[in-house]
């Protein structure tokens, strides 16, 4: 189990007797574990399913007996539980990420067909989807779609810092993803990038600083 995450497994208590089994408590185990219930009654010939969870805080293997304290007169009331904590590997960008992005700090230069984008869309935002593939060198390629503006992008992942850029076409305007600075932490991504519309004839651009919102790997 990766350090800092939780793994759960079922723990089934069987009553093979002909009278109800009363569980008074569960003892033993080891640090970083939890059992969903410690008391209860198991009907004759029945069973009770508990949940055993393990959340390692350091790497390594640990094990211990788990003892079920009950009014049983025979049978086995102990089992050995074991778990191994492992250190998480380096971050990877590979996969499909979804969430949203909200814009701020709008900046416009040039006429852009006479439209004042910063007045009409000062806080552009919407759904964001990203699909990335990462090479062993750390090089990253993929696509980014904000609302319905899709572009192929490329860049790299350095440690946990993802930096990509790319350009797509939206009629007479090109749209661009630039100045990408996002951080990957497990299956979540946070940070900012620049989303820009630009035109060649006449020259001009409008851009927003986009902040990721609730972006997770699917």
C-alpha positions as CSV (number, residue, x, y, z in Angstrom):
1,X,0.0,0.0,0.0
2,X,1.4,3.4,-1.0
3,X,2.4,5.4,2.0
4,X,-0.3,7.9,2.9
5,X,-3.1,6.0,1.2
6,X,-5.6,3.5,2.6
7,X,-6.3,-0.1,1.6
8,X,-9.3,-1.9,2.9
9,X,-10.1,-5.7,2.9
10,X,-13.1,-7.6,4.3
11,X,-12.7,-9.5,7.6
12,X,-15.3,-12.2,7.9
13,X,-16.2,-13.6,11.3
14,X,-18.0,-17.0,11.1
15,X,-20.1,-18.6,13.8
16,X,-20.2,-22.3,13.2
17,X,-22.0,-22.9,16.5
18,X,-25.7,-23.5,17.2
19,X,-26.2,-20.4,19.3
20,X,-25.5,-16.6,18.8
21,X,-22.0,-15.4,19.2
22,X,-21.4,-12.2,21.1
23,X,-18.3,-10.2,20.2
24,X,-17.1,-8.1,23.1
25,X,-14.2,-6.4,21.4
26,X,-11.3,-6.8,19.0
27,X,-7.7,-6.4,20.2
28,X,-4.2,-6.8,18.8
29,X,-3.3,-5.6,15.3
30,X,-0.7,-3.0,14.7
31,X,-0.4,0.8,14.4
32,X,-2.0,2.4,11.3
33,X,-4.8,-0.1,11.1
34,X,-8.5,0.1,11.9
35,X,-11.4,-2.3,12.1
36,X,-14.9,-1.0,11.2
37,X,-16.6,-2.5,14.3
38,X,-15.4,-4.1,17.5
39,X,-18.6,-5.4,19.0
40,X,-21.7,-7.2,17.8
41,X,-23.7,-10.4,17.6
42,X,-23.3,-13.1,15.0
43,X,-26.3,-15.4,14.7
44,X,-25.9,-19.2,14.9
45,X,-24.6,-20.5,11.6
46,X,-24.1,-16.9,10.3
47,X,-21.4,-14.5,9.7
48,X,-20.4,-10.8,10.2
49,X,-18.3,-8.9,7.7
50,X,-16.0,-6.3,9.1
51,X,-13.7,-4.0,7.2
52,X,-10.0,-4.0,8.0
53,X,-8.1,-0.9,6.8
54,X,-4.4,-0.2,6.6
55,X,-2.9,3.3,6.2
56,X,0.9,3.2,6.3
57,X,2.8,6.3,7.3
58,X,6.2,4.8,6.5
59,X,7.6,2.1,4.1
60,X,8.0,-1.4,5.4
61,X,6.2,-4.6,6.4
62,X,4.4,-5.1,9.7
63,X,2.2,-7.9,11.0
64,X,0.4,-8.9,14.2
65,X,-2.3,-11.2,15.5
66,X,-5.8,-9.8,15.6
67,X,-7.9,-11.3,18.4
68,X,-11.6,-11.4,18.5
69,X,-12.9,-11.4,22.1
70,X,-16.2,-13.2,22.4
71,X,-18.2,-15.8,24.4
72,X,-17.1,-18.6,22.1
73,X,-16.3,-21.9,23.7
74,X,-14.4,-23.4,20.8
75,X,-12.9,-22.6,17.5
76,X,-10.3,-20.1,16.4
77,X,-10.6,-16.5,17.6
78,X,-7.4,-15.1,16.2
79,X,-5.9,-14.3,12.8
80,X,-2.7,-12.8,11.6
81,X,-2.9,-9.5,9.7
82,X,0.0,-8.1,7.7
83,X,0.6,-5.1,5.5
84,X,3.4,-3.5,3.6
85,X,3.9,0.2,3.0
86,X,5.7,1.3,-0.1
87,X,7.0,4.7,-1.2
88,X,5.1,6.4,-4.0
89,X,6.9,6.5,-7.3
90,X,7.7,9.7,-9.1
91,X,4.7,11.7,-10.4
92,X,3.5,11.0,-13.9
93,X,1.3,13.1,-16.2
94,X,0.0,10.1,-18.2
95,X,-3.8,9.7,-18.3
96,X,-7.0,11.8,-18.8
97,X,-7.5,14.7,-16.5
98,X,-10.9,16.5,-16.0
99,X,-12.1,19.5,-14.1
100,X,-12.3,23.2,-14.8
101,X,-10.4,26.4,-15.3
102,X,-11.4,29.9,-14.4
103,X,-9.9,33.0,-16.0
104,X,-8.8,36.3,-14.6
105,X,-6.5,39.2,-15.4
106,X,-7.7,39.6,-19.0
107,X,-5.3,41.5,-21.3
108,X,-6.0,42.6,-24.9
109,X,-3.8,44.1,-27.6
110,X,-5.1,45.0,-31.0
111,X,-8.6,45.3,-32.5
112,X,-9.5,41.6,-32.9
113,X,-12.4,42.5,-35.3
114,X,-13.4,45.4,-33.1
115,X,-14.4,43.2,-30.1
116,X,-13.5,44.1,-26.6
117,X,-13.1,40.6,-25.2
118,X,-12.0,41.8,-21.8
119,X,-15.2,43.7,-21.4
120,X,-17.4,40.9,-22.6
121,X,-15.5,38.0,-21.2
122,X,-13.4,39.3,-18.3
123,X,-13.7,36.0,-16.4
124,X,-13.8,33.3,-19.0
125,X,-14.0,29.8,-17.7
126,X,-15.5,26.4,-18.1
127,X,-14.8,22.6,-18.3
128,X,-11.2,21.5,-18.9
129,X,-10.1,18.1,-20.2
130,X,-6.5,17.0,-20.8
131,X,-5.1,13.8,-22.1
132,X,-1.3,13.2,-21.8
133,X,1.2,10.5,-22.5
134,X,4.6,10.7,-20.9
135,X,7.9,9.2,-22.1
136,X,10.6,7.8,-19.8
137,X,12.6,11.0,-20.5
138,X,9.8,13.1,-19.0
139,X,8.7,14.4,-22.3
140,X,4.9,14.9,-22.4
141,X,2.6,15.1,-25.4
142,X,-1.2,15.2,-25.6
143,X,-4.3,17.4,-26.0
144,X,-5.9,20.2,-24.0
145,X,-9.5,21.2,-24.4
146,X,-10.9,24.2,-22.5
147,X,-14.7,24.5,-23.2
148,X,-14.5,23.4,-26.9
149,X,-11.1,24.9,-27.8
150,X,-8.8,21.9,-28.4
151,X,-5.1,22.0,-29.1
152,X,-2.3,19.5,-29.4
153,X,0.4,20.3,-26.8
154,X,3.9,19.2,-25.9
155,X,6.3,19.8,-23.1
156,X,7.8,18.0,-20.1
157,X,7.3,17.0,-16.5
158,X,10.1,18.0,-14.2
159,X,9.6,16.5,-10.8
160,X,6.0,17.4,-10.1
161,X,6.0,20.5,-12.3
162,X,4.2,20.0,-15.7
163,X,4.9,22.5,-18.4
164,X,3.3,22.2,-21.9
165,X,2.2,24.5,-24.7
166,X,0.4,24.3,-28.0
167,X,-1.9,26.0,-30.5
168,X,-5.2,25.3,-32.2
169,X,-7.4,27.1,-34.7
170,X,-10.7,28.8,-34.0
171,X,-11.7,30.3,-37.4
172,X,-9.9,33.5,-38.0
173,X,-8.4,33.3,-34.5
174,X,-5.8,30.9,-33.2
175,X,-6.1,29.8,-29.6
176,X,-3.0,29.0,-27.6
177,X,-2.1,27.3,-24.3
178,X,1.1,28.9,-22.9
179,X,3.1,29.6,-19.7
180,X,1.8,26.3,-18.3
181,X,2.8,25.9,-14.7
182,X,0.9,23.1,-12.9
183,X,1.8,20.7,-10.2
184,X,0.8,17.1,-10.0
185,X,0.2,15.5,-6.6
186,X,-1.0,12.0,-7.0
187,X,-4.2,12.2,-9.0
188,X,-4.7,15.9,-8.6
189,X,-3.4,18.8,-10.5
190,X,-3.2,22.5,-9.5
191,X,-1.7,25.6,-11.0
192,X,-2.1,28.1,-13.8
193,X,-1.7,28.6,-17.5
194,X,-2.2,31.3,-20.1
195,X,-5.1,30.9,-22.6
196,X,-4.8,33.2,-25.6
197,X,-6.6,34.1,-28.8
198,X,-4.5,35.7,-31.5
199,X,-5.0,37.0,-35.0
200,X,-2.5,37.7,-37.8
201,X,-4.5,40.1,-40.0
202,X,-4.8,42.5,-38.3
203,X,-2.4,41.6,-35.5
204,X,-3.8,41.4,-32.0
205,X,-4.4,39.1,-29.1
206,X,-6.4,38.6,-25.9
207,X,-5.3,36.4,-23.1
208,X,-6.4,35.3,-19.6
209,X,-4.6,33.7,-16.7
210,X,-6.4,30.5,-16.1
211,X,-6.5,28.8,-12.7
212,X,-7.2,25.0,-12.5
213,X,-10.3,24.1,-10.4
214,X,-10.9,20.5,-9.1
215,X,-8.7,18.8,-11.7
216,X,-8.3,15.1,-11.1
217,X,-7.0,12.1,-13.1
218,X,-9.8,9.7,-14.2
